[in-house]
Amino acid sequence: MASSTASPSAAPDPFNMGIHTPANLNRGARPALLQNSPATMNGTIGVLPVPGRMAQTPSSPIIAATAAVATEGAARTIIIDL
């Protein structure tokens, strides 16, 4: 029967706090490491929103509804007053 053992990493994990490590640590650790990285640039990303119009993200229900209608090939128009 085969067995495996964990090999020690080359460098100790600075975010490993044993049982006290928060479950969502990876979510904050990566941006913290990249914050002072020479590869990062400070600036705007994407398109500026039109005044008076809410920003639409890929997870927006408006985008999801529009994509669903387009995918189904329906020839209807969705108008949503915000």
N, CA, C and O atoms as a GROMACS GRO file, in nm:
protein
  328
    1MET      N    1   0.085  -0.117   0.000
    1MET     CA    2   0.000   0.000   0.000
    1MET      C    3   0.089   0.124   0.000
    1MET      O    4   0.187   0.131   0.075
    2ALA      N    5   0.055   0.220  -0.084
    2ALA     CA    6   0.136   0.341  -0.094
    2ALA      C    7   0.094   0.442   0.012
    2ALA      O    8  -0.023   0.451   0.050
    3SER      N    9   0.191   0.514   0.058
    3SER     CA   10   0.162   0.621   0.154
    3SER      C   11   0.243   0.743   0.115
    3SER      O   12   0.345   0.733   0.046
    4SER      N   13   0.197   0.857   0.159
    4SER     CA   14   0.269   0.980   0.127
    4SER      C   15   0.285   1.063   0.253
    4SER      O   16   0.203   1.056   0.345
    5THR      N   17   0.390   1.140   0.254
    5THR     CA   18   0.412   1.232   0.365
    5THR      C   19   0.427   1.371   0.308
    5THR      O   20   0.475   1.388   0.196
    6ALA      N   21   0.387   1.468   0.382
    6ALA     CA   22   0.400   1.606   0.337
    6ALA      C   23   0.546   1.648   0.347
    6ALA      O   24   0.609   1.636   0.451
    7SER      N   25   0.597   1.699   0.236
    7SER     CA   26   0.736   1.746   0.238
    7SER      C   27   0.737   1.891   0.285
    7SER      O   28   0.648   1.968   0.250
    8PRO      N   29   0.835   1.928   0.363
    8PRO     CA   30   0.840   2.067   0.410
    8PRO      C   31   0.866   2.161   0.293
    8PRO      O   32   0.942   2.129   0.202
    9SER      N   33   0.804   2.277   0.295
    9SER     CA   34   0.822   2.373   0.187
    9SER      C   35   0.960   2.439   0.199
    9SER      O   36   1.021   2.438   0.306
   10ALA      N   37   1.006   2.495   0.090
   10ALA     CA   38   1.137   2.558   0.088
   10ALA      C   39   1.142   2.679   0.182
   10ALA      O   40   1.243   2.703   0.249
   11ALA      N   41   1.034   2.753   0.188
   11ALA     CA   42   1.027   2.870   0.276
   11ALA      C   43   0.904   2.856   0.365
   11ALA      O   44   0.801   2.807   0.320
   12PRO      N   45   0.914   2.898   0.489
   12PRO     CA   46   0.797   2.889   0.576
   12PRO      C   47   0.685   2.982   0.528
   12PRO      O   48   0.712   3.091   0.477
   13ASP      N   49   0.563   2.939   0.544
   13ASP     CA   50   0.448   3.018   0.503
   13ASP      C   51   0.424   3.128   0.605
   13ASP      O   52   0.390   3.098   0.719
   14PRO      N   53   0.441   3.255   0.567
   14PRO     CA   54   0.425   3.364   0.664
   14PRO      C   55   0.281   3.382   0.710
   14PRO      O   56   0.255   3.449   0.810
   15PHE      N   57   0.184   3.323   0.636
   15PHE     CA   58   0.044   3.337   0.671
   15PHE      C   59  -0.011   3.218   0.748
   15PHE      O   60  -0.130   3.214   0.779
   16ASN      N   61   0.073   3.120   0.780
   16ASN     CA   62   0.027   3.002   0.852
   16ASN      C   63   0.032   3.030   1.001
   16ASN      O   64   0.139   3.042   1.060
   17MET      N   65  -0.085   3.039   1.062
   17MET     CA   66  -0.096   3.061   1.205
   17MET      C   67  -0.157   2.940   1.274
   17MET      O   68  -0.217   2.951   1.381
   18GLY      N   69  -0.143   2.825   1.210
   18GLY     CA   70  -0.196   2.702   1.268
   18GLY      C   71  -0.348   2.706   1.276
   18GLY      O   72  -0.414   2.746   1.180
   19ILE      N   73  -0.402   2.666   1.390
   19ILE     CA   74  -0.548   2.661   1.405
   19ILE      C   75  -0.609   2.800   1.413
   19ILE      O   76  -0.732   2.814   1.407
   20HIS      N   77  -0.527   2.903   1.426
   20HIS     CA   78  -0.578   3.040   1.434
   20HIS      C   79  -0.582   3.109   1.298
   20HIS      O   80  -0.614   3.228   1.291
   21THR      N   81  -0.552   3.038   1.191
   21THR     CA   82  -0.554   3.095   1.057
   21THR      C   83  -0.699   3.114   1.013
   21THR      O   84  -0.774   3.016   1.010
   22PRO      N   85  -0.742   3.235   0.979
   22PRO     CA   86  -0.880   3.257   0.933
   22PRO      C   87  -0.905   3.186   0.801
   22PRO      O   88  -0.815   3.172   0.719
   23ALA      N   89  -1.028   3.141   0.781
   23ALA     CA   90  -1.064   3.068   0.660
   23ALA      C   91  -1.050   3.154   0.535
   23ALA      O   92  -1.019   3.103   0.428
   24ASN      N   93  -1.072   3.284   0.547
   24ASN     CA   94  -1.068   3.373   0.430
   24ASN      C   95  -0.935   3.446   0.417
   24ASN      O   96  -0.929   3.551   0.353
   25LEU      N   97  -0.830   3.393   0.475
   25LEU     CA   98  -0.701   3.462   0.472
   25LEU      C   99  -0.648   3.478   0.330
   25LEU      O  100  -0.590   3.581   0.297
   26ASN      N  101  -0.667   3.377   0.245
   26ASN     CA  102  -0.616   3.386   0.108
   26ASN      C  103  -0.676   3.503   0.032
   26ASN      O  104  -0.610   3.562  -0.054
   27ARG      N  105  -0.801   3.536   0.063
   27ARG     CA  106  -0.867   3.646  -0.006
   27ARG      C  107  -0.795   3.778   0.020
   27ARG      O  108  -0.786   3.862  -0.070
   28GLY      N  109  -0.745   3.798   0.141
   28GLY     CA  110  -0.678   3.923   0.173
   28GLY      C  111  -0.528   3.917   0.155
   28GLY      O  112  -0.463   4.020   0.136
   29ALA      N  113  -0.472   3.797   0.162
   29ALA     CA  114  -0.326   3.783   0.156
   29ALA      C  115  -0.272   3.818   0.017
   29ALA      O  116  -0.170   3.885   0.006
   30ARG      N  117  -0.339   3.772  -0.087
   30ARG     CA  118  -0.289   3.797  -0.222
   30ARG      C  119  -0.286   3.946  -0.254
   30ARG      O  120  -0.183   3.995  -0.301
   31PRO      N  121  -0.395   4.021  -0.231
   31PRO     CA  122  -0.387   4.166  -0.257
   31PRO      C  123  -0.282   4.235  -0.171
   31PRO      O  124  -0.217   4.330  -0.215
   32ALA      N  125  -0.264   4.187  -0.048
   32ALA     CA  126  -0.164   4.248   0.039
   32ALA      C  127  -0.024   4.226  -0.016
   32ALA      O  128   0.060   4.315  -0.011
   33LEU      N  129   0.001   4.108  -0.069
   33LEU     CA  130   0.132   4.079  -0.127
   33LEU      C  131   0.155   4.158  -0.256
   33LEU      O  132   0.266   4.204  -0.283
   34LEU      N  133   0.049   4.174  -0.335
   34LEU     CA  134   0.062   4.243  -0.463
   34LEU      C  135   0.060   4.394  -0.449
   34LEU      O  136   0.096   4.466  -0.543
   35GLN      N  137   0.018   4.444  -0.334
   35GLN     CA  138   0.002   4.588  -0.317
   35GLN      C  139   0.132   4.664  -0.344
   35GLN      O  140   0.130   4.769  -0.409
   36ASN      N  141   0.243   4.615  -0.296
   36ASN     CA  142   0.371   4.684  -0.314
   36ASN      C  143   0.456   4.619  -0.422
   36ASN      O  144   0.577   4.644  -0.431
   37SER      N  145   0.395   4.536  -0.503
   37SER     CA  146   0.466   4.468  -0.609
   37SER      C  147   0.501   4.566  -0.721
   37SER      O  148   0.420   4.653  -0.753
   38PRO      N  149   0.621   4.555  -0.780
   38PRO     CA  150   0.656   4.645  -0.891
   38PRO      C  151   0.571   4.621  -1.015
   38PRO      O  152   0.567   4.706  -1.104
   39ALA      N  153   0.502   4.507  -1.022
   39ALA     CA  154   0.420   4.477  -1.139
   39ALA      C  155   0.284   4.545  -1.135
   39ALA      O  156   0.213   4.546  -1.235
   40THR      N  157   0.247   4.602  -1.022
   40THR     CA  158   0.116   4.666  -1.013
   40THR      C  159   0.123   4.811  -1.057
   40THR      O  160   0.226   4.877  -1.044
   41MET      N  161   0.012   4.858  -1.109
   41MET     CA  162   0.002   4.997  -1.152
   41MET      C  163  -0.120   5.058  -1.087
   41MET      O  164  -0.224   4.993  -1.076
   42ASN      N  165  -0.109   5.181  -1.043
   42ASN     CA  166  -0.224   5.251  -0.989
   42ASN      C  167  -0.292   5.326  -1.102
   42ASN      O  168  -0.228   5.402  -1.175
   43GLY      N  169  -0.420   5.304  -1.116
   43GLY     CA  170  -0.495   5.374  -1.220
   43GLY      C  171  -0.634   5.316  -1.228
   43GLY      O  172  -0.668   5.220  -1.159
   44THR      N  173  -0.716   5.376  -1.314
   44THR     CA  174  -0.853   5.328  -1.329
   44THR      C  175  -0.855   5.206  -1.418
   44THR      O  176  -0.774   5.191  -1.509
   45ILE      N  177  -0.949   5.120  -1.391
   45ILE     CA  178  -0.965   4.998  -1.470
   45ILE      C  179  -1.103   5.004  -1.533
   45ILE      O  180  -1.202   5.031  -1.465
   46GLY      N  181  -1.110   4.977  -1.661
   46GLY     CA  182  -1.239   4.971  -1.727
   46GLY      C  183  -1.289   5.107  -1.773
   46GLY      O  184  -1.211   5.200  -1.791
   47VAL      N  185  -1.418   5.115  -1.792
   47VAL     CA  186  -1.482   5.234  -1.846
   47VAL      C  187  -1.549   5.310  -1.733
   47VAL      O  188  -1.607   5.250  -1.643
   48LEU      N  189  -1.540   5.441  -1.738
   48LEU     CA  190  -1.606   5.522  -1.637
   48LEU      C  191  -1.757   5.515  -1.656
   48LEU      O  192  -1.804   5.517  -1.770
   49PRO      N  193  -1.833   5.506  -1.547
   49PRO     CA  194  -1.978   5.498  -1.562
   49PRO      C  195  -2.037   5.628  -1.614
   49PRO      O  196  -1.985   5.737  -1.589
   50VAL      N  197  -2.145   5.616  -1.688
   50VAL     CA  198  -2.216   5.732  -1.741
   50VAL      C  199  -2.289   5.798  -1.624
   50VAL      O  200  -2.351   5.728  -1.543
   51PRO      N  201  -2.283   5.932  -1.611
   51PRO     CA  202  -2.352   5.999  -1.501
   51PRO      C  203  -2.501   5.965  -1.500
   51PRO      O  204  -2.566   5.967  -1.605
   52GLY      N  205  -2.554   5.935  -1.383
   52GLY     CA  206  -2.695   5.902  -1.370
   52GLY      C  207  -2.727   5.757  -1.398
   52GLY      O  208  -2.843   5.717  -1.393
   53ARG      N  209  -2.626   5.679  -1.428
   53ARG     CA  210  -2.649   5.538  -1.459
   53ARG      C  211  -2.565   5.454  -1.364
   53ARG      O  212  -2.448   5.483  -1.340
   54MET      N  213  -2.625   5.350  -1.310
   54MET     CA  214  -2.554   5.264  -1.217
   54MET      C  215  -2.457   5.174  -1.294
   54MET      O  216  -2.483   5.135  -1.408
   55ALA      N  217  -2.346   5.143  -1.231
   55ALA     CA  218  -2.248   5.054  -1.293
   55ALA      C  219  -2.306   4.914  -1.302
   55ALA      O  220  -2.379   4.870  -1.213
   56GLN      N  221  -2.273   4.845  -1.408
   56GLN     CA  222  -2.318   4.707  -1.426
   56GLN      C  223  -2.197   4.616  -1.420
   56GLN      O  224  -2.102   4.632  -1.496
   57THR      N  225  -2.202   4.522  -1.331
   57THR     CA  226  -2.094   4.426  -1.318
   57THR      C  227  -2.136   4.297  -1.388
   57THR      O  228  -2.255   4.278  -1.414
   58PRO      N  229  -2.041   4.208  -1.418
   58PRO     CA  230  -2.079   4.081  -1.481
   58PRO      C  231  -2.180   4.001  -1.399
   58PRO      O  232  -2.254   3.920  -1.454
   59SER      N  233  -2.183   4.023  -1.267
   59SER     CA  234  -2.276   3.949  -1.183
   59SER      C  235  -2.409   4.023  -1.166
   59SER      O  236  -2.496   3.978  -1.092
   60SER      N  237  -2.424   4.134  -1.234
   60SER     CA  238  -2.545   4.215  -1.224
   60SER      C  239  -2.665   4.139  -1.279
   60SER      O  240  -2.654   4.074  -1.382
   61PRO      N  241  -2.781   4.146  -1.211
   61PRO     CA  242  -2.902   4.080  -1.262
   61PRO      C  243  -2.943   4.133  -1.399
   61PRO      O  244  -3.001   4.059  -1.479
   62ILE      N  245  -2.914   4.260  -1.426
   62ILE     CA  246  -2.949   4.317  -1.556
   62ILE      C  247  -2.867   4.249  -1.665
   62ILE      O  248  -2.921   4.212  -1.770
   63ILE      N  249  -2.739   4.232  -1.642
   63ILE     CA  250  -2.653   4.165  -1.740
   63ILE      C  251  -2.696   4.020  -1.757
   63ILE      O  252  -2.700   3.970  -1.869
   64ALA      N  253  -2.727   3.953  -1.647
   64ALA     CA  254  -2.767   3.812  -1.653
   64ALA      C  255  -2.896   3.796  -1.733
   64ALA      O  256  -2.907   3.704  -1.814
   65ALA      N  257  -2.993   3.884  -1.711
   65ALA     CA  258  -3.120   3.875  -1.783
   65ALA      C  259  -3.099   3.903  -1.932
   65ALA      O  260  -3.156   3.834  -2.016
   66THR      N  261  -3.018   4.002  -1.963
   66THR     CA  262  -2.991   4.035  -2.102
   66THR      C  263  -2.919   3.921  -2.172
   66THR      O  264  -2.951   3.887  -2.286
   67ALA      N  265  -2.821   3.862  -2.105
   67ALA     CA  266  -2.745   3.751  -2.162
   67ALA      C  267  -2.835   3.630  -2.183
   67ALA      O  268  -2.823   3.560  -2.283
   68ALA      N  269  -2.925   3.605  -2.089
   68ALA     CA  270  -3.015   3.490  -2.100
   68ALA      C  271  -3.108   3.506  -2.220
   68ALA      O  272  -3.132   3.411  -2.294
   69VAL      N  273  -3.160   3.626  -2.239
   69VAL     CA  274  -3.248   3.652  -2.352
   69VAL      C  275  -3.172   3.637  -2.482
   69VAL      O  276  -3.222   3.577  -2.577
   70ALA      N  277  -3.051   3.691  -2.489
   70ALA     CA  278  -2.970   3.682  -2.610
   70ALA      C  279  -2.934   3.538  -2.641
   70ALA      O  280  -2.932   3.497  -2.757
   71THR      N  281  -2.905   3.460  -2.537
   71THR     CA  282  -2.867   3.320  -2.556
   71THR      C  283  -2.984   3.239  -2.609
   71THR      O  284  -2.966   3.151  -2.693
   72GLU      N  285  -3.104   3.267  -2.560
   72GLU     CA  286  -3.222   3.193  -2.602
   72GLU      C  287  -3.267   3.234  -2.742
   72GLU      O  288  -3.351   3.168  -2.802
   73GLY      N  289  -3.213   3.343  -2.792
   73GLY     CA  290  -3.251   3.389  -2.925
   73GLY      C  291  -3.385   3.459  -2.926
   73GLY      O  292  -3.447   3.474  -3.031
   74ALA      N  293  -3.432   3.501  -2.810
   74ALA     CA  294  -3.562   3.568  -2.802
   74ALA      C  295  -3.552   3.707  -2.862
   74ALA      O  296  -3.450   3.776  -2.848
   75ALA      N  297  -3.657   3.747  -2.929
   75ALA     CA  298  -3.659   3.879  -2.992
   75ALA      C  299  -3.743   3.974  -2.909
   75ALA      O  300  -3.834   4.038  -2.962
   76ARG      N  301  -3.713   3.985  -2.782
   76ARG     CA  302  -3.788   4.077  -2.697
   76ARG      C  303  -3.692   4.176  -2.633
   76ARG      O  304  -3.572   4.150  -2.621
   77THR      N  305  -3.744   4.286  -2.592
   77THR     CA  306  -3.664   4.390  -2.530
   77THR      C  307  -3.698   4.398  -2.383
   77THR      O  308  -3.815   4.397  -2.344
   78ILE      N  309  -3.595   4.406  -2.302
   78ILE     CA  310  -3.615   4.420  -2.158
   78ILE      C  311  -3.584   4.564  -2.122
   78ILE      O  312  -3.475   4.614  -2.148
   79ILE      N  313  -3.682   4.630  -2.061
   79ILE     CA  314  -3.663   4.768  -2.016
   79ILE      C  315  -3.679   4.768  -1.865
   79ILE      O  316  -3.783   4.727  -1.812
   80ILE      N  317  -3.578   4.815  -1.797
   80ILE     CA  318  -3.579   4.818  -1.651
   80ILE      C  319  -3.556   4.962  -1.608
   80ILE      O  320  -3.450   5.019  -1.635
   81ASP      N  321  -3.655   5.020  -1.542
   81ASP     CA  322  -3.640   5.156  -1.489
   81ASP      C  323  -3.574   5.148  -1.354
   81ASP      O  324  -3.621   5.077  -1.265
   82LEU      N  325  -3.466   5.221  -1.337
   82LEU     CA  326  -3.397   5.221  -1.208
   82LEU      C  327  -3.421   5.349  -1.136
   82LEU      O  328  -3.370   5.367  -1.025
   0.00000   0.00000   0.00000
